[in-house]
Amino acid sequence: MKQILLYSMRKNLFWSLLGILFFAITASYLILLVNLQFQAKLKENLFPIKGIEEKQSQSIKMMIKEAVVGRWRMKMNSKLMPQMIQSMNSKKLAVEGQSSMV
C-alpha cells in the first residue's frame, strides 16, 4: 500500500513539474513575442517617415566628405607651408632692406 502511494505521489510530482515547465516555457515565449511586437511598434513610431533616415544618411555622407576634404586641405597646407614661410621671409627681408635704405 505504501509503495503504491509513493509511486502515485512521484507520478503526480513528475507531471506537476512537467506542467510547470511547459507553462514557464510557453509564458516566456509569449512574453518574448509581445516584447518584439512592442519594439517593432516603437520603431515605427520613432521613424514614421523614411525621409528621416535618408536625411540622416545624407548628413553622415556630408560629414565624411567634409572630413576627407579637411584632411586633404591639411595635407596641402603641410606641403605648401615651407614655401609660404620662405616667401614670407623673403618679403620680410625685402621690407627690412627697403626700410634700412630709407
C-alpha positions as CSV (number, residue, x, y, z in Angstrom):
1,M,0.0,0.0,0.0
2,K,2.8,2.4,0.9
3,Q,4.6,1.7,-2.4
4,I,1.5,2.4,-4.4
5,L,1.0,5.6,-2.6
6,L,4.7,6.6,-3.1
7,Y,4.5,5.7,-6.7
8,S,1.4,7.8,-7.3
9,M,2.9,10.7,-5.4
10,R,6.1,10.5,-7.6
11,K,4.0,10.2,-10.7
12,N,1.9,13.3,-9.7
13,L,5.1,15.2,-8.8
14,F,6.6,14.4,-12.2
15,W,3.5,15.5,-14.1
16,S,3.2,18.6,-12.0
17,L,6.8,19.6,-12.6
18,L,6.4,18.9,-16.3
19,G,3.3,21.0,-16.4
20,I,5.1,23.9,-14.6
21,L,8.0,23.6,-17.0
22,F,5.6,23.7,-20.0
23,F,3.8,26.7,-18.6
24,A,7.1,28.5,-18.0
25,I,8.4,27.9,-21.5
26,T,5.0,29.0,-23.0
27,A,4.9,32.1,-20.9
28,S,8.4,33.2,-21.7
29,Y,7.8,32.6,-25.4
30,L,4.6,34.8,-25.2
31,I,6.4,37.5,-23.3
32,L,9.2,37.5,-25.9
33,L,6.7,37.7,-28.7
34,V,4.9,40.6,-27.1
35,N,8.2,42.4,-26.4
36,L,9.3,42.0,-30.1
37,Q,5.9,43.4,-31.3
38,F,6.2,46.3,-28.9
39,Q,9.7,47.1,-30.1
40,A,8.6,47.0,-33.7
41,K,5.7,49.4,-33.0
42,L,8.1,51.6,-31.1
43,K,10.5,51.7,-34.0
44,E,7.6,52.6,-36.3
45,N,6.6,55.4,-34.0
46,L,10.2,56.8,-33.8
47,F,10.8,56.7,-37.5
48,P,7.4,57.1,-39.2
49,I,8.9,58.7,-42.3
50,K,11.6,57.1,-44.4
51,G,12.8,60.5,-45.4
52,I,14.2,61.0,-41.9
53,E,16.5,58.0,-42.4
54,E,17.5,59.3,-45.8
55,K,18.3,62.7,-44.3
56,Q,20.4,61.1,-41.6
57,S,22.4,59.1,-44.2
58,Q,22.9,62.2,-46.3
59,S,24.2,64.2,-43.3
60,I,26.5,61.3,-42.4
61,K,27.8,61.3,-46.0
62,M,28.3,65.1,-45.9
63,M,30.3,64.7,-42.6
64,I,32.5,62.1,-44.2
65,K,33.0,64.3,-47.2
66,E,33.9,67.3,-45.1
67,A,36.4,65.2,-43.1
68,V,38.1,63.9,-46.2
69,V,38.3,67.4,-47.8
70,G,39.6,68.8,-44.5
71,R,42.2,66.1,-44.4
72,W,43.2,66.9,-48.0
73,R,43.5,70.6,-47.1
74,M,45.7,69.8,-44.1
75,K,48.0,67.7,-46.3
76,M,48.2,70.5,-48.9
77,N,48.9,73.1,-46.2
78,S,51.7,71.0,-44.8
79,K,53.2,70.7,-48.2
80,L,52.8,74.4,-49.0
81,M,53.7,75.6,-45.6
82,P,57.5,75.7,-46.1
83,Q,57.1,77.5,-49.4
84,M,54.8,80.0,-47.7
85,I,57.3,80.6,-44.9
86,Q,60.1,81.1,-47.4
87,S,58.1,83.6,-49.4
88,M,57.1,85.4,-46.2
89,N,60.7,85.5,-45.1
90,S,61.8,86.9,-48.4
91,K,59.1,89.6,-48.3
92,K,60.1,90.4,-44.7
93,L,63.8,90.7,-45.8
94,A,62.8,92.9,-48.7
95,V,60.7,95.1,-46.5
96,E,63.6,95.4,-43.9
97,G,66.0,96.1,-46.7
98,Q,63.8,98.9,-48.0
99,S,63.4,100.4,-44.6
100,S,67.1,100.3,-43.9
101,M,67.7,102.2,-47.2
102,V,65.4,104.9,-46.2
